[in-house]
Amino acid sequence: MFKYVLIPAGESEPIQTLTASKAGGLSDDELAKNAKNYFFEQGGGAAQAKALEDASPEEKKQLAQQIRDQYASSPASKQVAEMDDASIFNLLKAQTGSATCEITCLTVPMPLNGHKAVSMYGDDNARNKDYPLNKRATALMKACGHALPADASNEDGKPSGMCGDIFVGRCHDNEMDDIWERIDLTADDIAGDLDKVEWCRTARKKGGGGGHGGAAASLSNTLQKMSKGQGGDQEGGSTAAASPPVTTGIPGENEENGYKWSQTDEEVEIRFAVAPGTKAKYVKVKFGYKSLKVAVAGQTLCYGDTWGSVAVDESTFTIQDDPNSEGRELSISLSKKEKETWNFAVMTK
């Protein structure tokens, strides 16, 4: 068993120390599962899933048409228009019935901090849901050396920081020794003057695994999307229409849905910015004939249908340090079945 904490957004509520089994390891992490289920229930996901299950044939037809209307001006409009009502409704059910959360790295494992990583788990759409600012979780982020944008720079007019209830957990992660194990983090570990808490002080040092004045590394691009009013695009996220591709200034390269992509006649390359310390063992990629799902440490970065057909056996991924930032880059190479120009890479479900 291991211990982790829940920091309620309400300051009058005490920080709770909770316990869970460490038997599942990284692949079936109990903390991540508990957090996802917590936010799924809190956000009414179970009730929404039941409402879809109980929908009448006429209601299902209306919902399917609403989805077509939402995608009418997007690059995926033709593909969505060609889907029958049942296919669209089944995709909507899969979205609504999936539990997700936003994972934010406070510290990454480094020799100086004993290869200990600390992460926060929050609702992946908390700002759009108008959840209150979690001042204690935000203070913990700052104590680990992470900077926040000036409040005035937020287009939504809300203060910067973590919103809603937040779970915090710790693990021992040493890739060289092939170790990944949950270890205790209790309410006592985040009590008092956080600037003087030993592990937070270590995080702020050079090589200590914290932020050193940079933004906290997210395992998805959700917060960036929220600041633009687009909502989440993860499995179980918003059904808002996909945004048109944005050129990045690099010939032949586009940016959409939180990733950059480019193509040749033979392949499509999709690139994600991921947190420092992210390792290949954290990455799960599921290649489909006309679909792609990418997850890092249990958090879905991309899930949807591809524009064209994929040669699954010839597709692969790599992860390496990003020379243009302090983070890493996950690169997905999709081998095309046919030599054709794709209008988009992945239509988010």
C-alpha positions as CSV (number, residue, x, y, z in Angstrom):
1,M,0.0,0.0,0.0
2,F,1.0,3.6,-0.5
3,K,-0.3,7.0,0.7
4,Y,-1.3,10.1,-1.4
5,V,-3.2,13.2,-0.7
6,L,-6.4,15.0,-1.8
7,I,-6.3,18.8,-1.6
8,P,-9.9,20.1,-1.8
9,A,-10.4,23.5,-3.5
10,G,-12.3,24.7,-0.5
11,E,-9.7,26.1,1.9
12,S,-11.9,25.2,5.0
13,E,-11.8,21.5,4.1
14,P,-8.8,19.6,5.5
15,I,-6.2,18.0,3.2
16,Q,-6.8,14.2,3.3
17,T,-4.3,11.4,3.3
18,L,-5.6,8.4,1.4
19,T,-4.2,4.9,0.7
20,A,-4.2,2.6,-2.3
21,S,-2.6,-0.5,-3.5
22,K,0.7,-0.3,-5.4
23,A,0.3,-3.7,-6.9
24,G,-0.7,-2.4,-10.3
25,G,2.6,-0.7,-10.9
26,L,2.8,2.0,-13.7
27,S,0.6,0.2,-16.2
28,D,-2.4,-0.1,-13.8
29,D,-1.7,2.8,-11.4
30,E,-4.3,2.9,-8.6
31,L,-3.9,6.6,-8.0
32,A,-4.5,7.5,-11.6
33,K,-7.5,5.2,-11.8
34,N,-9.0,6.6,-8.5
35,A,-8.5,10.2,-9.7
36,K,-10.1,9.6,-13.1
37,N,-13.1,7.9,-11.5
38,Y,-13.4,10.7,-8.9
39,F,-13.5,13.5,-11.5
40,F,-15.8,11.4,-13.8
41,E,-18.3,11.1,-11.0
42,Q,-17.9,14.7,-9.8
43,G,-18.4,16.0,-13.3
44,G,-21.6,14.0,-13.9
45,G,-20.0,11.6,-16.3
46,A,-21.9,8.6,-15.0
47,A,-25.2,10.4,-15.3
48,Q,-24.4,11.6,-18.8
49,A,-23.5,8.0,-19.8
50,K,-26.8,6.7,-18.4
51,A,-28.7,9.4,-20.2
52,L,-27.1,8.3,-23.5
53,E,-27.8,4.7,-22.7
54,D,-31.5,5.5,-22.2
55,A,-31.9,7.8,-25.2
56,S,-34.8,7.1,-27.5
57,P,-34.2,6.4,-31.2
58,E,-35.4,10.0,-32.0
59,E,-33.0,11.5,-29.4
60,K,-30.1,9.5,-30.8
61,K,-30.9,10.8,-34.3
62,Q,-31.0,14.4,-33.0
63,L,-27.7,14.0,-31.2
64,A,-26.0,12.5,-34.3
65,Q,-27.2,15.5,-36.3
66,Q,-25.9,17.9,-33.7
67,I,-22.5,16.3,-34.0
68,R,-22.6,16.7,-37.8
69,D,-23.5,20.4,-37.4
70,Q,-20.6,21.0,-35.0
71,Y,-18.1,19.6,-37.5
72,A,-19.7,21.3,-40.5
73,S,-17.0,23.9,-40.8
74,S,-14.1,21.7,-39.8
75,P,-11.7,19.8,-42.1
76,A,-13.4,16.6,-41.0
77,S,-16.9,17.7,-42.1
78,K,-17.0,15.3,-45.1
79,Q,-15.9,12.3,-43.1
80,V,-18.4,13.0,-40.3
81,A,-21.2,13.6,-42.8
82,E,-20.6,10.2,-44.3
83,M,-21.0,8.4,-41.0
84,D,-24.4,6.9,-40.1
85,D,-26.3,7.9,-37.0
86,A,-25.3,4.7,-35.2
87,S,-21.6,5.2,-35.7
88,I,-21.7,8.8,-34.5
89,F,-23.8,7.9,-31.5
90,N,-21.4,5.0,-30.6
91,L,-18.4,7.4,-30.7
92,L,-20.3,9.8,-28.5
93,K,-21.0,7.0,-26.0
94,A,-17.3,6.1,-25.9
95,Q,-16.4,9.7,-25.2
96,T,-18.9,10.2,-22.5
97,G,-18.2,6.9,-20.8
98,S,-14.5,7.4,-20.5
99,A,-12.9,8.8,-17.3
100,T,-9.8,11.1,-17.7
101,C,-7.8,13.6,-15.7
102,E,-5.1,16.1,-16.2
103,I,-1.7,15.1,-14.9
104,T,0.8,17.9,-14.0
105,C,4.4,17.1,-13.1
106,L,5.7,19.0,-10.0
107,T,9.0,17.2,-10.0
108,V,10.6,14.7,-12.4
109,P,13.0,12.0,-11.2
110,M,16.6,13.2,-10.9
111,P,19.6,11.9,-8.9
112,L,19.5,15.0,-6.7
113,N,15.9,14.2,-5.5
114,G,16.6,10.5,-5.2
115,H,14.7,9.7,-8.5
116,K,11.4,10.7,-6.9
117,A,8.7,12.2,-9.0
118,V,5.6,14.1,-7.7
119,S,2.6,14.7,-9.8
120,M,-0.8,16.4,-9.5
121,Y,-4.1,15.0,-10.8
122,G,-7.0,17.3,-11.5
123,D,-10.1,17.6,-13.6
124,D,-9.0,18.1,-17.2
125,N,-11.7,20.7,-17.9
126,A,-11.8,22.4,-14.5
127,R,-11.4,26.0,-15.7
128,N,-14.2,25.6,-18.3
129,K,-16.4,24.2,-15.6
130,D,-15.7,27.2,-13.4
131,Y,-14.3,25.2,-10.6
132,P,-12.8,27.5,-7.9
133,L,-9.1,28.2,-7.8
134,N,-7.3,25.7,-5.6
135,K,-5.0,28.1,-3.7
136,R,-3.2,25.4,-1.7
137,A,-2.4,23.3,-4.8
138,T,-1.3,26.4,-6.7
139,A,1.0,27.4,-3.8
140,L,2.5,23.9,-3.9
141,M,3.2,24.3,-7.6
142,K,5.0,27.6,-7.0
143,A,7.0,26.1,-4.1
144,C,8.4,23.5,-6.5
145,G,9.7,26.3,-8.7
146,H,6.9,26.5,-11.3
147,A,5.9,29.9,-12.7
148,L,2.4,30.9,-13.6
149,P,1.2,33.4,-16.3
150,A,0.1,36.8,-15.1
151,D,-3.6,36.7,-14.2
152,A,-4.2,39.6,-16.7
153,S,-2.8,37.5,-19.6
154,N,-5.6,34.9,-19.3
155,E,-8.3,35.3,-21.9
156,D,-10.9,33.8,-19.7
157,G,-10.3,36.5,-17.0
158,K,-9.7,33.9,-14.3
159,P,-6.6,33.7,-12.0
160,S,-3.8,31.4,-13.0
161,G,-3.3,28.2,-11.2
162,M,-4.9,24.8,-10.4
163,C,-8.7,24.7,-10.2
164,G,-10.9,22.2,-8.4
165,D,-9.9,19.4,-6.1
166,I,-6.4,18.1,-6.7
167,F,-4.8,14.7,-5.9
168,V,-1.0,14.6,-5.4
169,G,1.1,11.5,-5.4
170,R,4.8,10.4,-5.4
171,C,6.7,7.6,-7.0
172,H,10.3,6.3,-7.1
173,D,11.3,6.2,-10.8
174,N,14.8,5.1,-11.7
175,E,15.0,3.9,-15.3
176,M,18.6,2.7,-15.0
177,D,17.7,0.3,-12.3
178,D,14.3,-0.5,-13.9
179,I,12.4,0.8,-10.8
180,W,8.9,2.4,-10.8
181,E,7.1,2.2,-7.5
182,R,4.5,4.3,-5.7
183,I,5.9,5.7,-2.4
184,D,4.2,7.7,0.4
185,L,3.2,11.3,0.2
186,T,1.1,12.5,3.1
187,A,-0.6,15.7,4.3
188,D,2.5,16.3,6.6
189,D,4.7,16.4,3.5
190,I,2.8,19.5,2.2
191,A,2.1,21.2,5.5
192,G,3.4,24.5,6.9
193,D,5.6,27.0,5.0
194,L,6.0,25.2,1.6
195,D,9.1,27.3,0.7
196,K,10.9,25.6,3.7
197,V,9.6,22.0,3.0
198,E,12.8,20.0,2.2
199,W,11.6,18.2,-0.9
200,C,10.2,21.5,-2.4
201,R,13.5,23.2,-1.6
202,T,15.3,20.5,-3.5
203,A,12.9,20.8,-6.4
204,R,13.9,24.4,-6.9
205,K,17.6,23.6,-7.0
206,K,19.4,23.1,-10.3
207,G,19.0,19.4,-11.2
208,G,16.3,19.1,-8.5
209,G,13.5,18.1,-10.9
210,G,11.3,21.2,-10.3
211,G,10.4,24.1,-12.5
212,H,13.1,26.7,-11.9
213,G,10.7,29.5,-12.9
214,G,9.2,27.6,-15.9
215,A,5.6,26.5,-16.3
216,A,4.7,23.1,-14.8
217,A,4.9,20.4,-17.4
218,S,1.5,18.9,-18.4
219,L,1.2,15.5,-19.9
220,S,-1.3,16.9,-22.3
221,N,-2.0,20.2,-23.9
222,T,-5.3,20.7,-22.1
223,L,-4.5,23.8,-20.2
224,Q,-3.2,25.5,-23.4
225,K,-6.5,24.6,-25.1
226,M,-8.6,25.9,-22.3
227,S,-6.9,29.2,-22.4
228,K,-8.0,29.5,-26.0
229,G,-11.5,28.4,-25.1
230,Q,-11.3,25.2,-27.1
231,G,-11.9,22.7,-24.2
232,G,-10.3,19.3,-23.9
233,D,-9.7,17.0,-26.8
234,Q,-8.8,13.9,-24.8
235,E,-10.8,10.7,-24.6
236,G,-13.9,11.6,-22.7
237,G,-13.4,15.3,-23.5
238,S,-15.4,17.9,-25.4
239,T,-17.2,17.2,-28.7
240,A,-16.4,20.7,-29.9
241,A,-15.5,21.0,-33.6
242,A,-11.9,20.5,-34.4
243,S,-10.0,23.8,-35.2
244,P,-8.6,24.3,-38.7
245,P,-4.9,23.6,-39.1
246,V,-2.5,26.4,-38.2
247,T,0.7,26.8,-40.1
248,T,3.9,26.8,-38.0
249,G,6.2,28.6,-40.3
250,I,8.0,25.4,-41.3
251,P,7.2,24.4,-44.9
252,G,4.7,21.6,-45.1
253,E,4.0,21.6,-41.3
254,N,0.7,22.2,-39.6
255,E,-0.4,22.6,-36.0
256,E,-3.8,21.3,-34.7
257,N,-5.4,19.6,-31.7
258,G,-2.3,20.2,-29.5
259,Y,0.3,18.6,-31.9
260,K,2.4,19.5,-34.9
261,W,2.2,17.3,-38.0
262,S,3.7,17.1,-41.5
263,Q,3.5,14.7,-44.4
264,T,5.3,13.2,-47.4
265,D,3.8,11.0,-50.1
266,E,4.7,8.0,-47.9
267,E,4.1,9.0,-44.3
268,V,2.6,11.4,-41.8
269,E,4.7,12.6,-38.8
270,I,2.9,13.8,-35.7
271,R,4.9,15.4,-32.9
272,F,3.9,16.0,-29.3
273,A,5.7,18.1,-26.7
274,V,5.9,16.1,-23.5
275,A,7.3,16.6,-20.0
276,P,10.9,16.4,-19.1
277,G,11.8,12.9,-17.9
278,T,9.1,11.2,-20.0
279,K,10.4,7.8,-21.0
280,A,9.4,5.3,-23.7
281,K,7.9,3.0,-21.1
282,Y,5.3,5.6,-20.3
283,V,4.1,5.8,-23.9
284,K,1.3,3.7,-25.3
285,V,0.5,4.0,-29.0
286,K,-2.3,2.0,-30.7
287,F,-2.1,2.1,-34.5
288,G,-5.4,1.2,-36.3
289,Y,-6.2,0.9,-40.0
290,K,-7.8,4.3,-39.9
291,S,-7.3,5.4,-36.3
292,L,-4.7,6.4,-33.8
293,K,-4.6,6.5,-30.0
294,V,-1.6,8.0,-28.1
295,A,-1.3,8.0,-24.3
296,V,1.5,9.0,-21.9
297,A,1.5,7.8,-18.3
298,G,-2.2,6.9,-18.6
299,Q,-3.2,10.3,-20.1
300,T,-4.6,10.4,-23.6
301,L,-3.0,13.0,-25.8
302,C,-4.7,12.0,-29.1
303,Y,-7.5,9.6,-29.9
304,G,-9.5,9.6,-33.2
305,D,-9.8,8.7,-36.8
306,T,-7.0,9.4,-39.3
307,W,-7.7,11.1,-42.7
308,G,-6.4,8.1,-44.7
309,S,-5.5,4.5,-44.3
310,V,-2.5,3.5,-42.2
311,A,0.0,0.7,-42.8
312,V,0.0,-0.5,-39.2
313,D,3.0,-2.8,-39.4
314,E,5.2,-0.1,-40.8
315,S,4.2,2.7,-38.3
316,T,6.3,3.4,-35.2
317,F,7.1,6.1,-32.6
318,T,10.3,7.6,-31.0
319,I,10.9,9.9,-28.1
320,Q,13.9,12.2,-27.6
321,D,15.0,15.4,-26.0
322,D,13.6,18.5,-27.6
323,P,16.6,20.8,-28.5
324,N,14.3,23.8,-28.5
325,S,12.9,23.4,-24.9
326,E,13.7,21.7,-21.6
327,G,11.1,19.0,-22.4
328,R,11.0,16.0,-24.7
329,E,9.3,15.3,-28.0
330,L,7.2,12.3,-28.9
331,S,7.2,11.6,-32.6
332,I,4.6,9.3,-34.3
333,S,5.3,8.1,-37.8
334,L,2.2,6.8,-39.7
335,S,3.0,5.0,-42.9
336,K,0.4,5.7,-45.5
337,K,-1.4,2.8,-47.3
338,E,-1.9,5.0,-50.3
339,K,0.0,8.0,-51.7
340,E,-2.5,10.7,-51.1
341,T,-2.5,14.1,-49.5
342,W,-4.2,14.1,-46.0
343,N,-6.3,17.2,-45.1
344,F,-5.8,16.5,-41.4
345,A,-3.9,14.0,-39.3
346,V,-6.4,12.8,-36.7
347,M,-10.0,13.8,-36.1
348,T,-10.4,13.9,-32.4
349,K,-13.2,11.8,-30.9
